[in-house]
Structures are given as C-alpha cells and as structure tokens.
Amino acid sequence: MKYVLILGDGMADEPIESLSGGTPLSEAHTPTMDALARVSEIGLVHTIPDGMKPGSDTANLSVLGYNPRQYYTGRSPLEALSIGVPMEDSDVALRCNIVTLSEEEPYEEKKILDHSSDEISTEDAAVLLEAVKSGLEKEPYHFYVGTSYRHCLIWKNGSVTELTPPHDVLGQVIGQYLPQDEALLEMQKKSYEILSKHPLNLERKAKGLNPANSLWFWGAGTKPILSSFEDKYHKKAVMISAVDLLKGIAVGASMHNCIVEGANGGLYTNYEGKAQAAVDALIKDGYDMAYIHVEAPDEMGHQGSIEKKIKAIEFLDERVIRYVKERMDASGEDYRMLVMPDHPTPICVRTHTAAPVPYLLYDSTDLKDKTWNYNEREAKESGNYIAEGHKMMEYFLAK
C-alpha cells in the first residue's frame, strides 16, 4: 500500500454572502475531488489543539502526526532547520518577513499593507536582506536568507518573546503590534530607513509592485526536537513543498525533502512538477508516503481574494489531485490518498482560524457508494469527526 497526502494550505473557509453562502471550496470547479468524494470517506478533523494558535506550524505538525502540545517550540526554528541554519540550545530563531508598510510617520503610525510584498522573489529578497545585514547585523543577531518574503533571524542566547504575525494585522496601524523588546523594535525601524530608499524598491514601485520596505519579526522559538517519521510510523516518507516551514518539519522528522524547480509557494507554482515528484517517489524510488503541500490557497486567503482562492483550489484539483490519481491508477499499486487543508484561512478575516477542516480519504481497495461532494458543509453533514488532529496520520496509515 502506498500513501499520498495532498494538503491545500488554508483551503477551508467560512460561508461567503457573495457566494450565496458557499465557500471557495464549494464553489470552485473541482470535478476530481467531487468524484473522489463519492467513493471515499469525508469528514471533519480538528487540527489545532484547544488553546493553541492556529498557525501552519501547529497545524502541519498535527497533520503529520506530531502532537503540537508535545513537539511545538515555535515556528521559526522549524524554518531554520530547512535552510541549514546552525542553532544552539540557547539560541532563539525568529521569522523575519520582508513586508510592505504604508508611508505615514512616525513608524508606529504606519499600516501593514502586504505581508508578502507582492510575493517577492527570493532573488530580490536576498538583495534587500543583504542591505539590511550590512546595516544592522551585529552580535548577537544574525540574518539568514530563506524563500520569497520568509527569512530568519537567529538571536544568540536570546529570549522567546511574544510577537504578532503580520498576516494577522493586515490593514491595521502597527503601533500596538510592534515588538516590546527594544533591540528588535529598533532593527525593524532602521530596516525601514534602509529598505524604503533602496534602488530595488524604487524600481518595484515604478513597476506598480509593493515595495518590500520593512522587516517584521515574529514566530520566535527554540531548537526543535522531532522524532523520526520512519521510526514513528515505519513508513519511508518524502515532503514536497516550496515553503521553508514544511521543509523544516521534514528535516526535523528525518523525511526526505524533494525540491521541485519552479515551486514557489504562490498561485502560479509548478503544480504538475509537485505531483510528478510525489508519484515518482512512490513508484520509482520506493517511498511509502508522499506529502504534497500547496501554499497557494492560504496566500490567496491572506490577500482576501475570493476569485484567486477559488483559482488556487481549481489548480490543486486539476493539476495535482487528478494527475496523482491517474498515475497511481496506472501504476497498479494499491494506495490511499488523503486530501485536506491544515486550517481555514477565511476570506472574511484574512488570517488563520482554529475551526475543524474537511478531509477526504480515498482508498483504492475500498470504494464507497456515496452522493456527496467535497466541501465544508457536506463534510460536517457526514457525521465523521476526528477531534485530535495528530491522530489523523495514524488513521490514514492504519491500512
């Protein structure tokens, strides 16, 4: 038996009035998912433990079978693992976004306009981060380039401090959400002075792109310790994601990271390349389980775009799920396929929530005879409910 888990990050949503009470998932044209639902088990799973913040970090740990209450030490340390950042036990890692702020003065009166600076390329972000490093880097702070707008700050012998994710406060005045730590606050302010005048940002503005004009620190945590996925489940697994967080979880869990050219975490990522890499890993390379992570629905939710979120879901259906099913069917292998989000990213709030998410569990050896489609409402109506998300992986791999 082979196993493939296809995760549409942030794909779940709340009913939207302009969609006549539907959601992007229910209104998207998803013939493959709906056809699968009619021969599969669907239901709801609660991936975020009560009292914990609904991040992709806690949610994906849960989906992979790691109880966040036991294994979670912060988001940024997981990302640091993915880019090979050396961490001591006393170090603190922080996510270092390059964001777009408005131009009001003073700094505290600015608003956060875009947490991703128009999904800035890694190449452009590296140029800007180098300028920041030249102006700000000194002991005990060290900057490391990640992917797109997502980068890392290591604070040697630092302290874990409460910081606000930028996507939680889009469009709001930033004063009350700034770091309480004076050194971190000063670095954010000085980064604006450096980046707002940088030639690359002047060029971006001239092209109609959002300037990547400030750092934003969040997600502080200490060095993570995850047990091996293979030791835990006796399955050899591969991770396929463009996002450093997922790659870092894979490193911590001793899973293989498969790098796909053109996979960028955006709406126009290399969907087919991800799907092909997963099937090749299962059929040709002997892996037991492939985890395909697609970031686009989450990014479009943060942008507040119903149209783009629907498009991301349709791309997932047509260019990933359909491809995987056709290739796996042609291979002759028995397989199980689990399709689900990690958490909702509702258009109405443009950030994550902790509501249960719909899952679809297909088993090529055990076809159901149902009439439902795959969406939030029908998943709830099925009556199937998994209260502890970290038990989903064991359920998935049980056969």
C-alpha positions as CSV (number, residue, x, y, z in Angstrom):
1,M,0.0,0.0,0.0
2,K,1.2,3.5,-0.9
3,Y,0.1,6.7,0.7
4,V,-0.2,10.2,-0.7
5,L,-1.4,13.2,1.4
6,I,-2.3,16.3,-0.6
7,L,-2.6,19.4,1.6
8,G,-4.2,22.6,0.4
9,D,-2.9,25.1,2.9
10,G,-5.7,27.3,4.3
11,M,-8.2,25.9,1.7
12,A,-11.1,25.8,4.2
13,D,-13.2,28.9,4.7
14,E,-16.5,30.3,6.1
15,P,-19.7,30.9,4.2
16,I,-19.5,34.0,2.0
17,E,-22.5,36.1,1.2
18,S,-21.4,36.9,-2.3
19,L,-21.1,33.2,-3.0
20,S,-24.7,32.7,-1.8
21,G,-23.5,31.2,1.4
22,G,-21.0,28.9,-0.3
23,T,-17.2,28.8,0.2
24,P,-14.3,28.9,-2.3
25,L,-14.1,25.1,-1.9
26,S,-17.8,24.5,-2.5
27,E,-17.9,27.0,-5.4
28,A,-14.7,26.0,-7.2
29,H,-14.9,23.7,-10.2
30,T,-13.4,20.5,-8.6
31,P,-14.5,17.5,-10.6
32,T,-11.7,15.3,-9.4
33,M,-12.2,15.9,-5.7
34,D,-16.0,15.6,-6.0
35,A,-15.7,12.4,-8.0
36,L,-13.4,11.0,-5.3
37,A,-15.7,12.1,-2.5
38,R,-18.4,9.9,-3.9
39,V,-16.3,6.8,-3.4
40,S,-14.4,8.0,-0.3
41,E,-14.8,8.8,3.4
42,I,-15.2,12.5,4.1
43,G,-15.5,14.3,7.5
44,L,-14.0,16.9,9.7
45,V,-10.8,16.9,11.7
46,H,-9.7,19.4,14.3
47,T,-6.0,20.0,13.7
48,I,-5.4,22.8,16.2
49,P,-5.3,21.8,19.9
50,D,-7.6,23.9,22.1
51,G,-5.8,27.0,23.4
52,M,-3.0,26.9,20.8
53,K,-2.7,29.5,18.0
54,P,-3.9,28.3,14.5
55,G,-0.7,28.5,12.6
56,S,0.5,26.4,9.7
57,D,3.3,25.3,12.1
58,T,1.0,23.7,14.7
59,A,-1.5,22.5,12.1
60,N,1.0,20.7,9.9
61,L,2.8,19.1,12.9
62,S,-0.7,17.8,13.8
63,V,-1.4,16.5,10.3
64,L,1.9,14.7,10.2
65,G,1.1,13.0,13.5
66,Y,3.1,15.1,15.9
67,N,1.1,16.4,18.8
68,P,1.8,20.1,18.9
69,R,1.5,20.2,22.7
70,Q,4.5,17.9,22.9
71,Y,6.6,18.9,19.9
72,Y,6.0,22.6,19.1
73,T,8.8,25.0,20.1
74,G,8.0,27.9,17.7
75,R,7.6,28.4,14.0
76,S,10.8,30.0,13.0
77,P,13.1,27.2,14.4
78,L,11.4,24.8,12.1
79,E,12.1,27.1,9.1
80,A,15.7,27.5,10.3
81,L,16.1,23.7,10.0
82,S,15.1,23.8,6.4
83,I,17.7,26.3,5.3
84,G,20.5,24.7,7.4
85,V,20.9,27.4,10.0
86,P,23.0,26.2,12.9
87,M,21.2,26.5,16.2
88,E,22.5,26.0,19.7
89,D,20.1,25.1,22.5
90,S,20.3,28.6,23.9
91,D,19.5,30.3,20.5
92,V,16.2,31.8,19.6
93,A,15.0,31.8,16.0
94,L,12.6,34.4,14.7
95,R,10.7,34.6,11.4
96,C,11.9,37.7,9.5
97,N,9.3,38.7,6.9
98,I,10.0,41.5,4.4
99,V,6.7,43.3,4.4
100,T,5.1,46.4,2.8
101,L,4.3,49.2,5.2
102,S,2.5,52.4,4.4
103,E,4.5,55.7,4.4
104,E,3.0,57.6,7.4
105,E,5.4,58.9,10.0
106,P,6.3,58.1,12.7
107,Y,7.0,54.4,12.2
108,E,4.3,53.5,14.8
109,E,1.6,55.1,12.7
110,K,2.3,53.1,9.6
111,K,-0.1,50.3,8.4
112,I,0.8,46.9,7.2
113,L,-0.4,46.6,3.6
114,D,1.1,43.3,2.4
115,H,2.8,40.6,4.5
116,S,4.5,39.1,1.4
117,S,5.5,42.3,-0.6
118,D,3.6,41.1,-3.7
119,E,5.1,37.6,-3.2
120,I,8.6,39.0,-3.7
121,S,11.0,36.6,-5.5
122,T,13.8,35.0,-3.4
123,E,16.3,36.7,-5.7
124,D,15.0,40.2,-5.0
125,A,14.5,39.5,-1.3
126,A,18.1,38.3,-1.0
127,V,19.4,41.6,-2.4
128,L,17.3,43.5,0.2
129,L,18.3,41.3,3.1
130,E,21.9,41.8,2.2
131,A,21.4,45.6,2.5
132,V,19.8,45.0,5.9
133,K,22.7,42.8,7.0
134,S,25.2,45.3,6.0
135,G,23.5,48.0,8.1
136,L,22.2,46.0,11.1
137,E,23.9,42.7,11.6
138,K,26.0,42.5,14.8
139,E,26.2,40.2,17.8
140,P,24.1,38.6,19.0
141,Y,21.8,38.9,15.9
142,H,22.4,37.0,12.6
143,F,20.2,37.1,9.4
144,Y,19.7,34.2,7.0
145,V,18.0,34.2,3.6
146,G,15.0,31.9,3.3
147,T,12.4,31.8,0.5
148,S,10.4,34.7,-1.0
149,Y,9.4,37.0,1.8
150,R,10.2,34.5,4.5
151,H,13.6,34.8,6.2
152,C,15.3,34.1,9.5
153,L,16.9,35.9,12.4
154,I,19.0,34.0,14.9
155,W,19.3,35.7,18.3
156,K,22.2,34.1,20.2
157,N,21.3,33.4,23.8
158,G,18.0,35.2,23.2
159,S,14.7,35.0,24.9
160,V,11.4,33.8,23.4
161,T,9.1,36.9,23.2
162,E,5.5,37.3,22.2
163,L,5.3,38.7,18.6
164,T,2.4,39.3,16.3
165,P,2.2,37.6,12.8
166,P,2.0,40.2,10.1
167,H,-0.9,38.5,8.3
168,D,-3.0,38.8,11.4
169,V,-3.0,42.6,11.3
170,L,-3.2,43.4,7.6
171,G,-4.5,47.0,7.0
172,Q,-4.1,48.0,10.7
173,V,-1.9,50.6,12.3
174,I,1.1,48.7,13.6
175,G,1.9,50.6,16.8
176,Q,0.3,48.2,19.3
177,Y,1.7,45.2,17.5
178,L,5.4,46.1,17.5
179,P,8.0,44.2,19.5
180,Q,8.3,45.1,23.1
181,D,12.0,44.2,23.0
182,E,13.8,47.5,22.3
183,A,16.6,45.9,20.1
184,L,14.1,44.1,17.9
185,L,12.0,47.3,17.6
186,E,15.0,49.4,16.7
187,M,16.0,46.9,14.0
188,Q,12.5,47.0,12.4
189,K,12.6,50.8,12.4
190,K,16.1,51.0,10.9
191,S,15.2,48.4,8.3
192,Y,12.5,50.7,7.0
193,E,15.1,53.5,6.7
194,I,17.4,51.2,4.7
195,L,14.8,49.5,2.5
196,S,12.4,52.3,1.7
197,K,15.2,54.1,-0.1
198,H,16.8,51.0,-1.7
199,P,17.1,51.2,-5.6
200,L,15.4,47.9,-5.9
201,N,12.3,49.1,-4.1
202,L,12.2,52.3,-6.1
203,E,12.3,50.1,-9.2
204,R,9.5,47.9,-7.8
205,K,7.3,51.0,-7.1
206,A,7.9,52.2,-10.7
207,K,6.6,48.8,-11.9
208,G,3.5,49.0,-9.8
209,L,4.7,46.4,-7.3
210,N,4.5,46.8,-3.5
211,P,7.9,47.9,-2.1
212,A,9.4,45.4,0.4
213,N,10.3,48.2,2.8
214,S,10.5,46.8,6.3
215,L,11.4,43.7,8.3
216,W,8.8,42.2,10.6
217,F,9.8,39.8,13.3
218,W,7.5,37.0,14.7
219,G,7.3,33.3,15.4
220,A,10.1,33.1,18.0
221,G,11.1,29.8,19.3
222,T,13.9,27.4,20.4
223,K,15.6,24.5,18.7
224,P,13.0,21.8,17.9
225,I,13.4,18.1,18.6
226,L,11.2,15.8,16.5
227,S,11.3,12.1,16.4
228,S,11.9,10.3,13.0
229,F,8.7,9.8,11.0
230,E,10.0,6.4,9.8
231,D,10.7,5.3,13.4
232,K,7.3,6.6,14.5
233,Y,5.2,5.0,11.7
234,H,7.5,2.6,9.9
235,K,7.0,4.3,6.6
236,K,9.6,6.0,4.5
237,A,8.3,9.5,3.6
238,V,9.0,12.4,1.3
239,M,8.0,16.0,1.6
240,I,7.2,18.1,-1.4
241,S,6.7,21.8,-0.5
242,A,8.0,25.2,-1.6
243,V,7.7,26.6,2.0
244,D,10.6,26.6,4.4
245,L,8.3,25.7,7.4
246,L,7.3,22.4,5.8
247,K,10.8,21.7,4.7
248,G,12.0,22.3,8.2
249,I,9.4,20.0,9.7
250,A,10.6,17.4,7.2
251,V,14.2,17.9,8.3
252,G,13.3,17.5,11.9
253,A,11.3,14.4,11.2
254,S,14.1,12.9,9.0
255,M,11.9,12.9,5.9
256,H,13.4,13.4,2.5
257,N,12.8,16.9,1.0
258,C,12.2,16.8,-2.7
259,I,13.0,20.1,-4.3
260,V,10.8,20.9,-7.4
261,E,12.0,23.5,-9.8
262,G,9.5,26.3,-10.2
263,A,7.7,25.6,-6.9
264,N,7.4,29.0,-5.2
265,G,4.5,28.9,-2.8
266,G,2.4,31.2,-5.0
267,L,-0.7,30.9,-7.1
268,Y,1.4,30.1,-10.2
269,T,3.6,27.5,-8.7
270,N,4.7,24.3,-10.5
271,Y,1.7,22.1,-9.6
272,E,2.5,19.4,-12.1
273,G,6.1,19.2,-11.0
274,K,5.0,18.6,-7.4
275,A,2.5,15.9,-8.4
276,Q,5.1,14.2,-10.6
277,A,7.7,14.3,-7.9
278,A,5.3,12.6,-5.5
279,V,4.3,9.8,-7.8
280,D,7.9,9.2,-8.9
281,A,9.0,9.0,-5.2
282,L,6.3,6.4,-4.5
283,I,6.5,4.3,-7.7
284,K,10.2,4.6,-8.8
285,D,12.1,5.5,-5.6
286,G,10.4,3.2,-3.1
287,Y,8.9,5.7,-0.7
288,D,5.8,4.7,1.2
289,M,4.2,8.1,1.8
290,A,4.4,11.4,-0.1
291,Y,3.2,14.7,1.5
292,I,2.4,17.3,-1.2
293,H,2.0,20.7,0.4
294,V,0.4,23.5,-1.8
295,E,0.6,27.0,-0.2
296,A,-1.5,29.0,-2.8
297,P,-5.0,28.8,-1.2
298,D,-3.6,30.2,2.1
299,E,-1.8,33.0,0.3
300,M,-4.9,34.0,-1.6
301,G,-6.9,33.9,1.7
302,H,-4.5,36.3,3.2
303,Q,-4.9,38.5,0.2
304,G,-8.6,38.5,0.7
305,S,-9.3,37.4,-2.9
306,I,-12.2,35.1,-3.4
307,E,-11.5,34.8,-7.1
308,K,-7.9,33.9,-6.6
309,K,-8.6,31.4,-3.8
310,I,-11.1,29.6,-6.0
311,K,-8.5,29.5,-8.8
312,A,-5.9,28.1,-6.4
313,I,-8.3,25.3,-5.4
314,E,-9.1,24.6,-9.0
315,F,-5.4,24.4,-9.9
316,L,-5.0,21.9,-7.0
317,D,-7.8,19.7,-8.3
318,E,-6.9,19.7,-11.9
319,R,-3.1,19.9,-11.8
320,V,-2.2,17.9,-8.7
321,I,-5.0,15.6,-7.5
322,R,-6.1,14.5,-11.0
323,Y,-2.5,13.8,-12.0
324,V,-1.7,11.8,-8.9
325,K,-4.9,9.7,-9.2
326,E,-4.3,8.9,-12.9
327,R,-0.6,8.0,-12.4
328,M,-1.3,5.9,-9.3
329,D,-4.2,4.1,-11.0
330,A,-1.9,3.4,-14.0
331,S,0.8,2.0,-11.7
332,G,-1.3,-0.8,-10.4
333,E,-0.3,-0.1,-6.8
334,D,-2.9,-0.1,-4.1
335,Y,-2.9,3.3,-2.5
336,R,-4.7,5.6,-0.1
337,M,-5.0,9.3,-0.7
338,L,-5.9,11.9,1.9
339,V,-6.9,15.4,0.8
340,M,-7.3,18.2,3.4
341,P,-6.4,21.7,4.5
342,D,-4.2,22.3,7.6
343,H,-6.5,25.1,8.9
344,P,-9.0,27.5,7.5
345,T,-7.9,30.9,6.2
346,P,-11.3,32.6,5.8
347,I,-11.6,35.5,3.3
348,C,-13.6,37.5,5.9
349,V,-10.6,37.7,8.4
350,R,-7.7,37.1,6.0
351,T,-5.9,35.0,8.6
352,H,-6.0,31.5,10.2
353,T,-8.7,30.2,12.4
354,A,-8.9,27.1,14.5
355,A,-12.1,25.6,13.1
356,P,-12.2,21.9,12.1
357,V,-11.3,21.3,8.4
358,P,-12.8,18.9,5.9
359,Y,-10.9,15.8,4.9
360,L,-11.3,13.3,2.1
361,L,-9.9,9.8,2.5
362,Y,-9.8,7.7,-0.7
363,D,-8.8,4.0,-0.6
364,S,-8.3,2.3,-4.0
365,T,-9.2,-1.1,-2.4
366,D,-12.3,0.1,-0.5
367,L,-14.6,2.2,-2.7
368,K,-17.7,3.7,-1.1
369,D,-21.0,4.4,-2.7
370,K,-22.0,8.0,-1.7
371,T,-23.6,11.0,-3.2
372,W,-21.7,13.8,-1.5
373,N,-19.2,16.4,-2.8
374,Y,-16.0,17.5,-1.0
375,N,-16.6,20.8,0.9
376,E,-17.0,22.1,4.4
377,R,-20.8,21.7,4.7
378,E,-21.0,18.2,3.4
379,A,-18.0,17.0,5.4
380,K,-19.8,18.2,8.6
381,E,-23.1,16.5,7.5
382,S,-21.2,13.2,7.1
383,G,-21.0,12.9,10.8
384,N,-17.4,11.8,10.7
385,Y,-15.3,13.8,13.1
386,I,-11.7,13.3,14.4
387,A,-11.3,15.5,17.5
388,E,-7.5,15.2,17.8
389,G,-5.7,16.1,14.5
390,H,-2.5,14.4,15.4
391,K,-4.3,11.1,15.4
392,M,-5.3,11.5,11.7
393,M,-1.9,10.2,10.4
394,E,-2.2,7.0,12.3
395,Y,-5.8,6.6,11.0
396,F,-4.5,7.3,7.4
397,L,-1.7,4.8,7.7
398,A,-3.7,2.1,9.6
399,K,-4.4,0.0,6.5
